[in-house]
Each structure stands twice: as C-alpha cells, then as structure tokens.
Amino acid sequence: MSDIEYEVKRYKKTLTTTEFYERFFNFDYVQNFCKECPRYDTNYSCSPVDINIKDFVLGYDFIDIHVTQLFFNSEDYEKDYSEEELRDVLYDSFFKEKKKIATKIFESEKEYSKAQSLTGPCNHCAENCKELYSSCKHPEIRRYSLASIGMDSKKILKELFDIDLLLINGVLPKYLNNITSILYKK
C-alpha cells in the first residue's frame, strides 16, 4: 500500500487569539467526543488538560491555522479496504502529511518571542503517561491538540475554509483533513 498517490492542498488563516477563542471554543461539545477516545484522561496533552484554557489561548496574540487536505485517485475510493489496508493507506498518506506539517510548525515556534504549536497529542514519553507519572515529564515539549483545549474543529473547517469535516468510519472518505495551528506573540 505504500505506493498510494494523493494530491495535497494546503490552506492557512490567521486570527487574533481573542477572535479564535470567542468563535471556536466549545468545551462541553468537544469534550463529549474526547470522552469516547480510548486515550481520554491518559495523556497530559489530551483531555482533560490541567491548564486554564482561556488564559493559555489569550496569552498569545495570534493563531495561524493550517489545514492540510488530501485527495486520492478515483480508483482508490472504489476499493473495498480491509481494516489493515485502510490503516496502511492512512499511515502512508494522512499521518505522513500530518507529521510533515507538525514538524514545520513546531520548528516555526523559534521565529517568535513566544509561541506554541497545537500539534498534539504528545507522545514523547508514553501514550498513557498520566497512568505512569504523577506529572508531565516534558512540559517544555508537550503540545496540546485543538480538541484537548475545547476548540471545535468542525466549525473551524466550515467557517474559515468552507470544508466539511468527514469521518473515516471504515471507508476512505472523499478527502482527509488535518488542522495544525500555532499560537504566537510577535
């Protein structure tokens, strides 16, 4: 499966953190999805987080929101993938592209006086670090996800980029999306 071909489209929007927080913070709604995840409350970068989210977000001036969208060849959509084959397709495409943008955004933190990327969940020590340690062992490199801080990715995609959030649900959807962001002060 490693030879799957796909097209990548990239989009970017910049907002003030005040506008971002006011428009897209919907903690209870997002946390209902997070609670369904097997990683819920097992990782210091996943929900529930131990920070004041509003203070965290508003401690920065701006947020750059990067969307990576993947489209596949028509014949790839027609295939009936096994669970393992679909996982391979995702690793050879979606997760590969997600890692590329996360690395780029993480590196761009150095360009600002204060910055933090939202590229989580963190996997620097262990997926289940909350079960192993009484506190985060690497707070200097821990990065949260948008969901863990209560941001509504579905609304972000629709309102800022006019893209619908599509779920995988065992089949290759029409397209795949990844949102990666960076909070920063100039």
PyMOL commands that set and color helices and strands:
alter all, ss='L'
color gray80, all
select helices_A, chain A and resi 17-24+27-34+53-58+74-78+83-92+94-111+129-132+147-149+153-161
alter helices_A, ss='H'
color red, helices_A
select strands_A, chain A and resi 6-16+62-72+114-118+176-185
alter strands_A, ss='S'
color yellow, strands_A
deselect
rebuild
show_as cartoon
